[in-house]
Amino acid sequence: MDLLCTFVIKSEETKDKKPLLRKQIQSGQPFEYWSAVISTKDSHSYSCVAKKLSDQATIRDYESMKNLVQSLSLLDIGSGFVQILHSSIQTLPFAIFYEELNFGTLCDHVVKRFPTELLLNTNRKLQPTNHAPVLKYLLKFAEDIIKAMQYLAHQKFSHPALSLRKVLMTENGSCKLYSIYPNELCVGRIQQLLKKENPPMAWMATEVFLLEKYFPESDIWNLSVFIWELLSIGEYPCAGLLQMDIKKKILEGFLLPRPKVCPKNLFRVLVSCWQRDHNMRPPLADILQTTRDLRARLDTDKEDSPYSEIEG
């Protein structure tokens, strides 16, 4: 993931752009998603996706969105993030307009690419020698997302409720993050998420759903669930449980099971990210180093080596 190519939203770049909403893609509160088109002064137009404040949004929601747009306008981010083409906070519709990517989510990608034998909820077994190339492929995505999260952390940004469905694929098979927030707006964002009918509680750290607090280390918990989800080929964490049961099980110390392609040493790192004390969770650099070391080992192992050799 290249994080060197940057963009900044500047008023002189957006003042001559005229956005037009076309069709609602997803309803929600306080945001809706719409397909849209932006026309420029020189008669060019291009398709995009609008994250729009709903008609039921409050003044507080509007102020939060305005602060978000202002923070994003100061952030230099690269090609590993969905680019913002335009923002509108002074005139209707109040919205952020993103580049359009029609290649599905990372969840869609891994589910389509890999066989059902790798899912946790199947009893069919895959030969051990077949795990290594799958793991190597998935770890590349994990590394890209960890590096993107490192960059955000350095800029005092976070990604509340990161999941495979919050990562979009590009035409060339790379992935891009979206829905990022400055740290000072994360509490407001999680409050919005917790009001949803089905909040993403299984991805949230205990301090998030218990105390409605968000620390930089809350991203560590969330990221580890994301990696679990990736290595589980898109399975939902705590699938089939009601929200109240998910909360109860997490508080009782429940751990997600080890994915079939996940070596024990990597799983130990994931488990260490699920500590109740956020100060005890490993830093992003340690998680990245673990994935890099594992990929390097996979690169040097012979193709016919048994998978158990990297199980340590």
VEXDREN-2710 file (C-alpha; in Angstrom, 1 decimal):
% VEXDREN-2710
k/r/px/py/pz
1/MET/0.0/0.0/0.0
2/ASP/1.5/3.3/-1.1
3/LEU/1.1/6.0/1.4
4/LEU/3.2/8.6/-0.3
5/CYS/0.8/9.9/-2.9
6/THR/-1.2/12.6/-1.0
7/PHE/-4.3/14.7/-1.5
8/VAL/-5.8/17.6/0.4
9/ILE/-9.3/19.0/0.1
10/LYS/-8.9/22.7/-0.6
11/SER/-11.6/25.2/-1.1
12/GLU/-10.3/26.4/-4.5
13/GLU/-10.4/22.8/-5.7
14/THR/-14.1/22.2/-4.8
15/LYS/-15.8/25.5/-5.3
16/ASP/-16.5/24.9/-9.0
17/LYS/-17.8/21.4/-8.5
18/LYS/-21.6/20.8/-8.6
19/PRO/-22.7/17.6/-7.0
20/LEU/-26.0/15.9/-7.8
21/LEU/-27.5/13.0/-5.8
22/ARG/-28.9/10.2/-8.0
23/LYS/-30.1/7.2/-6.1
24/GLN/-30.0/6.2/-2.4
25/ILE/-27.8/3.1/-1.9
26/GLN/-28.2/2.7/1.9
27/SER/-30.4/4.3/4.5
28/GLY/-29.2/5.0/8.0
29/GLN/-29.0/7.5/10.8
30/PRO/-27.3/10.0/10.8
31/PHE/-25.8/9.1/7.5
32/GLU/-27.2/7.8/4.2
33/TYR/-25.2/6.7/1.2
34/TRP/-26.1/7.8/-2.3
35/SER/-24.8/7.3/-5.8
36/ALA/-24.0/10.8/-7.1
37/VAL/-22.4/12.7/-10.0
38/ILE/-20.1/15.7/-9.8
39/SER/-20.0/18.2/-12.7
40/THR/-17.1/20.6/-13.0
41/LYS/-16.9/24.1/-14.5
42/ASP/-15.3/22.7/-17.7
43/SER/-18.3/20.5/-18.3
44/HIS/-16.7/17.3/-17.2
45/SER/-18.7/14.9/-14.9
46/TYR/-17.8/11.8/-13.0
47/SER/-19.6/9.3/-10.8
48/CYS/-19.0/9.2/-7.0
49/VAL/-20.6/8.0/-3.7
50/ALA/-22.0/10.5/-1.3
51/LYS/-22.1/10.1/2.5
52/LYS/-25.0/12.4/3.3
53/LEU/-26.6/13.6/6.5
54/SER/-30.1/12.2/6.7
55/ASP/-33.2/14.3/7.0
56/GLN/-33.5/13.1/10.6
57/ALA/-29.9/14.3/11.6
58/THR/-29.6/16.7/14.5
59/ILE/-27.7/19.9/14.9
60/ARG/-25.1/17.9/16.8
61/ASP/-24.8/15.5/13.9
62/TYR/-24.2/18.5/11.6
63/GLU/-21.6/20.0/13.9
64/SER/-19.8/16.6/14.1
65/MET/-19.8/16.3/10.3
66/LYS/-18.5/19.8/9.9
67/ASN/-15.6/19.0/12.3
68/LEU/-14.9/15.8/10.4
69/VAL/-14.7/17.6/7.1
70/GLN/-12.4/20.2/8.5
71/SER/-10.1/17.6/10.0
72/LEU/-10.0/15.6/6.8
73/SER/-9.1/18.7/4.9
74/LEU/-5.9/18.9/6.9
75/LEU/-5.0/15.3/6.5
76/ASP/-2.5/14.1/3.9
77/ILE/-3.3/10.5/3.0
78/GLY/-2.3/8.3/0.2
79/SER/-3.6/5.7/-2.3
80/GLY/-4.5/3.3/0.5
81/PHE/-7.5/5.3/1.4
82/VAL/-10.7/6.1/-0.5
83/GLN/-10.2/9.6/-1.9
84/ILE/-12.5/12.5/-1.1
85/LEU/-13.5/14.4/-4.2
86/HIS/-15.7/17.1/-2.7
87/SER/-17.4/18.1/0.5
88/SER/-20.5/20.2/1.1
89/ILE/-21.1/21.6/4.6
90/GLN/-22.4/25.1/3.7
91/THR/-25.1/24.2/1.2
92/LEU/-27.5/21.2/0.8
93/PRO/-26.9/18.4/0.5
94/PHE/-24.6/18.2/3.5
95/ALA/-22.3/15.4/2.3
96/ILE/-18.9/14.0/1.7
97/PHE/-18.3/12.8/-1.9
98/TYR/-16.0/9.8/-2.3
99/GLU/-14.4/8.3/-5.4
100/GLU/-16.6/5.4/-6.7
101/LEU/-15.2/1.9/-6.4
102/ASN/-17.3/-0.8/-7.9
103/PHE/-15.2/-3.9/-7.1
104/GLY/-16.7/-5.0/-3.9
105/THR/-15.4/-5.1/-0.3
106/LEU/-12.4/-7.1/1.0
107/CYS/-15.0/-9.5/2.5
108/ASP/-16.5/-10.1/-1.0
109/HIS/-13.0/-10.7/-2.4
110/VAL/-11.8/-13.3/0.1
111/VAL/-15.2/-15.1/0.2
112/LYS/-15.2/-15.4/-3.6
113/ARG/-11.6/-16.4/-3.8
114/PHE/-11.2/-19.2/-1.2
115/PRO/-13.0/-22.5/-0.6
116/THR/-15.6/-23.2/2.1
117/GLU/-13.2/-25.8/3.6
118/LEU/-11.4/-22.9/5.3
119/LEU/-14.5/-21.7/7.2
120/LEU/-14.6/-22.3/10.9
121/ASN/-18.2/-23.7/10.8
122/THR/-17.4/-26.5/8.4
123/ASN/-16.1/-30.0/9.4
124/ARG/-14.4/-30.5/6.0
125/LYS/-10.6/-30.5/6.4
126/LEU/-8.1/-29.0/4.1
127/GLN/-4.7/-30.6/3.7
128/PRO/-2.1/-28.8/5.8
129/THR/0.2/-28.1/2.8
130/ASN/-2.6/-26.0/1.2
131/HIS/-2.7/-23.5/4.1
132/ALA/0.5/-21.7/3.5
133/PRO/-0.2/-20.0/0.1
134/VAL/-3.6/-18.9/1.4
135/LEU/-2.1/-17.5/4.6
136/LYS/0.6/-15.7/2.6
137/TYR/-2.0/-14.1/0.3
138/LEU/-4.2/-12.9/3.3
139/LEU/-1.2/-11.6/5.2
140/LYS/-0.5/-9.1/2.5
141/PHE/-3.9/-7.5/3.0
142/ALA/-3.3/-7.6/6.8
143/GLU/0.0/-5.8/6.4
144/ASP/-1.4/-3.1/4.1
145/ILE/-4.2/-2.4/6.6
146/ILE/-1.8/-2.4/9.6
147/LYS/0.4/0.1/7.8
148/ALA/-2.6/2.3/7.0
149/MET/-3.6/2.2/10.7
150/GLN/-0.1/3.1/11.7
151/TYR/-0.2/6.1/9.5
152/LEU/-3.6/7.2/10.9
153/ALA/-2.3/6.7/14.5
154/HIS/0.6/9.1/13.7
155/GLN/-1.9/11.6/12.4
156/LYS/-4.1/11.2/15.5
157/PHE/-6.9/9.5/13.5
158/SER/-8.6/6.2/14.1
159/HIS/-11.0/3.8/12.4
160/PRO/-13.9/3.0/14.8
161/ALA/-15.6/-0.4/13.8
162/LEU/-13.0/-1.5/11.2
163/SER/-14.2/-4.6/9.4
164/LEU/-13.7/-6.4/6.1
165/ARG/-16.8/-4.6/4.9
166/LYS/-15.2/-1.2/5.6
167/VAL/-12.4/-2.0/3.2
168/LEU/-13.0/-1.5/-0.6
169/MET/-11.2/-3.2/-3.4
170/THR/-9.7/-1.5/-6.4
171/GLU/-9.6/-2.7/-10.0
172/ASN/-5.9/-3.9/-9.6
173/GLY/-6.7/-5.9/-6.5
174/SER/-5.4/-3.6/-3.8
175/CYS/-7.6/-2.3/-0.9
176/LYS/-8.6/1.0/0.4
177/LEU/-9.8/2.2/3.8
178/TYR/-12.7/4.6/4.4
179/SER/-14.8/6.0/7.3
180/ILE/-11.8/7.3/9.3
181/TYR/-12.2/9.8/12.1
182/PRO/-9.9/12.1/14.1
183/ASN/-9.4/10.8/17.6
184/GLU/-11.5/13.6/19.2
185/LEU/-14.6/12.6/17.2
186/CYS/-14.3/8.9/17.8
187/VAL/-16.5/8.9/21.0
188/GLY/-19.3/10.7/19.0
189/ARG/-18.9/8.1/16.2
190/ILE/-19.2/5.1/18.5
191/GLN/-22.3/6.6/20.2
192/GLN/-23.8/6.8/16.7
193/LEU/-22.9/3.1/16.1
194/LEU/-24.2/1.9/19.4
195/LYS/-27.6/3.4/18.6
196/LYS/-28.0/1.2/15.6
197/GLU/-30.3/-1.8/15.6
198/ASN/-27.3/-4.1/15.2
199/PRO/-24.2/-2.3/16.4
200/PRO/-20.9/-3.9/15.5
201/MET/-20.2/-4.9/19.1
202/ALA/-18.2/-8.0/18.2
203/TRP/-15.5/-5.8/16.8
204/MET/-15.5/-3.3/19.7
205/ALA/-13.1/-3.1/22.7
206/THR/-14.7/-3.5/26.1
207/GLU/-14.2/0.2/27.0
208/VAL/-16.1/1.2/23.9
209/PHE/-19.4/-0.6/24.5
210/LEU/-19.2/-0.5/28.3
211/LEU/-18.0/3.1/28.9
212/GLU/-18.4/4.7/25.5
213/LYS/-14.7/5.7/25.6
214/TYR/-12.3/5.4/22.8
215/PHE/-8.5/5.3/23.1
216/PRO/-5.9/4.8/20.4
217/GLU/-5.5/1.3/21.8
218/SER/-9.2/0.7/21.1
219/ASP/-8.1/0.4/17.4
220/ILE/-5.7/-2.4/18.4
221/TRP/-8.6/-4.6/19.7
222/ASN/-10.7/-3.7/16.6
223/LEU/-7.8/-4.4/14.2
224/SER/-7.2/-7.8/15.8
225/VAL/-10.8/-8.8/15.2
226/PHE/-10.4/-7.6/11.6
227/ILE/-7.4/-9.8/11.1
228/TRP/-9.4/-12.7/12.7
229/GLU/-12.2/-12.0/10.3
230/LEU/-9.7/-11.9/7.3
231/LEU/-8.1/-15.2/8.3
232/SER/-11.6/-16.7/8.8
233/ILE/-12.5/-15.9/5.2
234/GLY/-15.1/-13.3/6.0
235/GLU/-16.9/-15.1/8.9
236/TYR/-18.7/-12.8/11.4
237/PRO/-17.2/-12.8/14.9
238/CYS/-19.7/-14.2/17.4
239/ALA/-22.0/-15.2/14.5
240/GLY/-25.6/-16.1/15.5
241/LEU/-25.5/-14.5/18.9
242/LEU/-27.7/-11.6/20.0
243/GLN/-26.1/-8.3/20.9
244/MET/-26.7/-8.8/24.6
245/ASP/-25.2/-12.3/24.4
246/ILE/-22.1/-11.0/22.6
247/LYS/-21.6/-8.4/25.3
248/LYS/-22.0/-11.0/28.1
249/LYS/-19.6/-13.5/26.5
250/ILE/-16.9/-10.9/25.9
251/LEU/-17.1/-9.7/29.5
252/GLU/-16.9/-13.4/30.6
253/GLY/-13.5/-13.7/28.8
254/PHE/-14.8/-15.4/25.7
255/LEU/-12.1/-15.7/22.9
256/LEU/-12.8/-16.1/19.2
257/PRO/-11.5/-19.5/18.0
258/ARG/-8.3/-19.8/16.1
259/PRO/-8.9/-19.6/12.3
260/LYS/-7.9/-22.7/10.3
261/VAL/-5.1/-20.9/8.5
262/CYS/-3.8/-18.9/11.5
263/PRO/-0.6/-20.1/13.0
264/LYS/-0.4/-20.4/16.8
265/ASN/2.2/-17.6/17.2
266/LEU/0.0/-15.1/15.2
267/PHE/-3.1/-16.2/17.2
268/ARG/-1.2/-15.5/20.4
269/VAL/-0.7/-11.9/19.2
270/LEU/-4.3/-11.5/18.3
271/VAL/-5.4/-12.8/21.8
272/SER/-3.0/-10.3/23.4
273/CYS/-4.9/-7.5/21.7
274/TRP/-8.1/-8.5/23.5
275/GLN/-7.0/-7.5/27.0
276/ARG/-9.4/-5.5/29.0
277/ASP/-6.7/-3.1/30.1
278/HIS/-6.1/-1.0/26.9
279/ASN/-2.6/-0.1/28.1
280/MET/-1.6/-3.8/28.0
281/ARG/-2.4/-4.3/24.3
282/PRO/0.6/-4.6/21.9
283/PRO/1.5/-1.6/19.7
284/LEU/0.8/-1.7/16.0
285/ALA/4.5/-2.0/15.3
286/ASP/4.7/-5.4/17.1
287/ILE/1.6/-6.7/15.2
288/LEU/3.1/-5.6/11.9
289/GLN/6.5/-7.2/12.7
290/THR/4.8/-10.5/13.5
291/THR/3.0/-10.5/10.1
292/ARG/6.2/-9.6/8.3
293/ASP/8.2/-12.3/10.0
294/LEU/5.6/-14.8/9.2
295/ARG/5.4/-13.8/5.5
296/ALA/9.2/-13.9/5.3
297/ARG/9.2/-17.5/6.7
298/LEU/6.5/-18.5/4.2
299/ASP/8.7/-17.1/1.4
300/THR/11.8/-19.0/2.5
301/ASP/10.0/-22.3/3.3
302/LYS/10.0/-24.9/0.5
303/GLU/6.7/-25.4/-1.3
304/ASP/6.4/-29.0/-0.1
305/SER/7.2/-28.1/3.6
306/PRO/4.4/-29.1/5.9
307/TYR/2.4/-26.3/7.3
308/SER/3.1/-27.4/10.8
309/GLU/6.6/-26.0/10.5
310/ILE/5.3/-22.5/10.9
311/GLU/2.8/-23.4/13.6
312/GLY/5.1/-22.5/16.5
END
